[in-house]
Amino acid sequence: MILERISPRKWSLLMHRGVLRQAHSLVPPQPVPPLAQTLQRYLRALEPLLPPDELEHTHRIVQKFGCSGGLGEKLQRELIKRAKHSHNWISDWWVQWAYLECRQPLAVHSNPAISLPKRDFTDWRGQLVFASRLIAGVLDFKADVDSGKLVVEYMRGQPLCMELFPQLFSSCRIPGPKHDHVVHYGRPRRGPAHITVVRNYQFFQLDVYNSDGTPLTESQIHAQLLRIRSQSWKTDKEPMGILTSEHRHTWGQAYTRLLRDKINKESVRLIEKSIFTLCLDSPVMRISDEKYSSRMAAQILHGGGTYSNSGNRWFDKTLQFVVGEDGSWGLLYEHATAEGPPIATLLDHVLKYCKKPDTVRAPLIPLPMPKKLYFYINSEIKWDLEMAKQNLDM
């Protein structure tokens, strides 16, 4: 995120007029720090990590790198040149090299998880009631983002750039043979109108807006979740989501094979385009009270393994809200498009929303049945699934 240098009063006026995106154009370009400052901070960061002899050796190398006419000055000039043609010279590099170039599995290695305080329900009925409120709360936050009414974050008295917030929704990471990329389908009033709900390894497309563009009420969402539950009894369905837990190179190859089939391609695209994913999990296995919180956090992070809820995930999806039958819940997110501050703001909004009473009555409008997403599994995909199961459980 970039610090904005316009006055708080001017920013407030812009916000009052509902033009958050126009206000972003006032954010100054990311500056290039002086070379000497960069090298000094680099050495300071190494001090607690290196023994004295290695630190002294590194000091000599850094001094040579930063001397007049050295490689450091040449690279600094190139960096300044890049900054003149880019609003933020570092963000593309950071996303590419810190995330998209990494080939480790997203599960555990990359995707952060947030386990939130346990709710006071212990069965599927309470699970669906709370999940309905959670969905409504996220949609309420998205409405603020889309309309430009989101309250601006401040740091040291200066507003922060807010451009990451719209990218939280309707976005997904796509595996590739050498590196991944991120797709973003969200456009206010014209973007996707559905979320993905997954239960018992089965994925559903749930439209969350009425025909007039208004979001479904909590009671409407609850009715739709009941329909999904009735269509998702535990069967021998393959846990397709486990494919996304693989090494990125392996998943990239399996992804290509998966999308050769028209049915599979349609299902995958609907998952990728969805506003976010809701994972309705079976209860966390309870061994003892002291270990329960750790197991609950692990459940949010990776689903607990092949024989638990890991098939209820699509690890490439930017936002995955997890709600268990036992009252456990949290958020798992893909890091390339989601950073900590926007996620914290989103969760703060949802937590406050969940404390409000539901006073909106459901309109008497018949809703279409949620669409179940199907997958055709040939021998190649079956093999990919078996390998993914083994690797996840290792």
N, C-alpha and C positions, 0 to 999 in steps of 0.2 A: 504494500500500500504506500501511497505517496502523500506526504504532508501538503495540505493546501495552504497558501499564504494570503488568501483574501481575508477580509475582516469577518468575524463571526456575524456581525450585523448584516453585511451584504449577503452572506450565505443564507441567513435566516429569511431574508426577503425573497431570495430565489426559491427557497424551499416552500415558502408560503404560496408562491405562484405555481408550485407543482412542476418545476422544470429541473429535476435532479440531473437529467442527462445533459442539459445545456450547461448546468453549473460545472459539470466535469471538464468542459473545455477550458475553464479558468484555472485548472490545476497546472502548475508550471512543470516543465520537463524535469525528469530525474537528473540531478547533477552528477557530474563525474568527479569524484574526490581527487585531490592532488595525489600524485604518485607517492610522495614521501609519507603522506598520511596513511595510504593503503598499506605500504610496507611496514610502517611502525605498528599498525594495528595487527597485521599478520604475525609479527614477531611477538607481540604482547599475548596473542592468543595461544602461541606455542609454549610460552614460559611454564605453565603448570603441567605440560604434557611431555616435555623432552628432558633427558638428563643433561647436566651442564656441558659435557663435551659435544653432544649432538647439537645443543642449542648454539654453542659458539661456532660450530661448523656452519649451521644454518645462517647465522648472522653474517658470516663472510660471503656466503653465496648471495644473500639478499643485497648486501652492499655492492657487490659486483653487478648484480642485475639492475640496481637503481642508479649506478654512476652515470655521469654526463656522457651522452653519446652511446649508452649501452642499450641492451635489448628492451629494458623497461621503458625507456623514453620513447622508443619506436612504437611499442605496443600502446603506450599511453596516447600518443598522437592518433593512432588508428581508432582507439576507443572514443576520443573526443570527436573524431570525424563521424563515427557511427551515431553518437549522441545528437549530432546536428540534424540527423534525418530520422530520428525516432523520439517519440514522446517519453518512452521509458526504455532505455537501452538494455536494461538487465532482465526484464520480466520474461521475454521470449527465451532467452538463454537459460534462465533459472528453471522454467517449466520443462523445457526440453531436456536439459542435462540432469536436473535433480530428480525428475519423475519419468518423463516419456522415454528416455534412453535406458532407464533401468529395466533389466530383464527378470528381476526377481519376482516371485508371485506377489500379487497385491495383498492377499490375505496374510495378516500378521506382519509382513515385511514393510508394507507401505501404508495401507489404509488405517487411519486412526479410528478408534471407537470410543464412545462416551456412554458409560453405564449410568443411568439416572436413578434417583431414589425409587424403591419398589412401591408400586401402587397397592391399594387395599382390596384387590380382587384376587380370586384363586380359581377361577374357572373360565370357560370360553365365553360365557355370557358377559362377564365383566370385561373380558378382553376386547370384545367387539364394541361395547359401549365406549370404553376409553379410546380405542383405535378411531372411532368415529369422531370423537372430540379432537384427537390429535390431528387427523386429516384436516378438519375444519380450521384448526389453529394455524397449520402450515399454509393453507390457502389464504387465510386472513393476512398472514405476513407477506405472501406473494402479491396480494392486492396492493399493499403499501409500496412494495418494490416497483411494481408495474406502473403505478400512478405517480411515482416520484414523491410520495408523502413520507417515505421512511426517514426517521430522525437521523441526522448526520452524527457520526461518531467523531469525538474530539480527542486529541492528544496534545498535552502541553498547551492547551488553549487554542489549538489550531484544528480545523476540521480535517478529516481524513477522506481520501478518495474513496468513493462508494461503488466503483465500477464492477467489483467482483460479485456483488449481490445478485444481479440478474443471471449470472452464469451458474448459480447454484441449481437452477431449475431447467428441466428438459435438456440436460447435458449428459454425456457419457464418454468414457474412454474406450477407444477402439484398438484392439491388438493388431500389431503389424509384424512382419518378419524380422525387421531390424530395430524399429522403434515404433511406439504407439502414437496416436493422435487423439484429439478431443473433438467431438462434434457437439454443437449447441443448436438446439431447435427452437429455443424460446423466443417468441416475439409477443409483446403485450397485445392482447385482444385477437391475435392471429396465430399464436403458437398452439402446441398440442393441448387438448382439453381433458386428457386422461392421466391417471396414475396407474402403476402396476401393483397388483396385490398378489402375493405368493403365499400359498398355504399347502402343506403336504407336498412340496416340490412342484406344485402346479401353479402356473402363472395366469393371471387374468388382467384384462384391460377394463378399468373402471372409469367411465366418464364422470367427471366431478363438477360439471357445469350444466345448468339447464339450457334449453334452447335459446333463451333470451340473454345468455351470457352470465347470469348470476350463479354463484357457487351453490352446490347442493347444501341443504341444511344438515345438521347432525343426524336428525331422524331419517332423512333420505339416505345419507351415507350408511347409517346403521342397517337400514332395510337392504341395501345393496350388498353389504358385507355378509348378512345372513344368507343371501342368495349364493354368494361365493362359497360360503361354508357348506351349503347343501350340495354344491357341485364338486367339492374337493375332499371327499373321504379318502382315507389312506388306501392306496392300491399299490400295484407293482410299478407305478410310474417311476421312470428314471429321474434322478436328481440333476437336471440339466444345468442348474446354476453352478454345480461343482466344477464344471469345465472352466469357469472364470477364475478359479483358484489356482490354476496351473502356472508354471513358468511361462513368462510372456511369449517366448519363442514357440513353445509347444502349443499354447492356446492360440497364437496367431495362425498356426497351421491348421489346427482343429476348426477355428473360426471360418477359414476359407472353405473347408470341406462341409461344414454345417450349412453355409449359405448357398451351396450349390442347389439345394432343394428349395422350391418356391415357398412351401409352407413354413419351413424353418426360417427363411429370410424374412418373411412377413412378421413372424412372431418375434424374432430378434430385433427388428426395426421398431416394433411397437414398445418393446422394453426400453430400447435406447432413447426413444423420443419422449417417453412418459415424463411427467413433471417430476416425479420421484417414485420410489418403490416403498411399499409397506410390506414387511415380513411378519406374518402371523405364525409365531413359533409355538411348538409344544413345550410343556414345562421343562425347566432346567432340572436335571437330576439332582436331588437333594441328599447329600451324605451327612453333613453336620451343619449346624448354624454358623460355625466359625469359618467354614469353607464355602458357604453358599454365596457370599458376595463375590469371591474370586471366580467361582464357576459362572455366576451371572455375568460378570464382566467378560469372561472368555466366550460366553455364548454370544454376546453382542459382537465381539471381535471376529470370530470365525465360525460361529454356528454350532460348535461342539463336535464336529466330525461327521463322517459319512452316515452314521447311524443315529444322528441327532438332527440338527437343523441346518447344517451347512448347505444342503440342497435348496434351502429357502433364501438363497442369496444370489445376487448378480453383482459380483465384486467390482465390475467396471462402472457401475452406476454411481453418479455423483452423490446422491442422497439416498440412504436406505434407513428408514425408521423401523425398529424392531420392537414388537410387542408380544410378550409371552403370555400363555394362559395363567401362569403363576404370579402375575403382577410385575415381572421383570420387563424393563424396556430401556431403550437407548437409541443411539444414532451411530451408524457406520458410514463413513464418507470416503470418497476417492480424492486423494490429495492434490491432483494436478489442477483442478479448478476450484477447490475449496480450501481456504486457509482458516486458521483458528478464529480470528476476530469475527468474520461474517457468520461462522457457525455458532459462535457464542451468542451473537445478537439474535440469530434465528431461534435458538433454544430458549433464550430468555423470553422472547415473545410467546413461544408456544407454552411455556410453563405458566406465564401470566394468563394466557387465554384459557388454559385448562382449569383455572380457579374460578372463572366466570360462570354464572348459571346460564343454561341454554334457554333462551326466551323466544327463539324463532320457531314458529310452527311450520311444519312441512306443507308445501302447497299440494293440492290434490291433483298432481300431474303424474300420469303413468310413466315409469322410467324403463328404458330398454334393459334387457338382461345383460349383466356384465359378460364380456366376451372371453371365453376360455382360449388360451393360446396353445396351439398344438405343435408338436415336433415329430418329424419323421426320423427314425433312428435306424440307419443301415449298419452293416457290420463294422465299417470304419469308425463311425461315431460311437458305436458300442465299445469298441476298443479304446477310443479316446476317453470315454467315461470311466472305464475300469482303471486306466492308468491314473486319471485324475483322482479317483477315490483312494488308490493306494498311496499316492504322493501326499495327499492331504492328511491322511491318517498316520503317516510316518512320524 
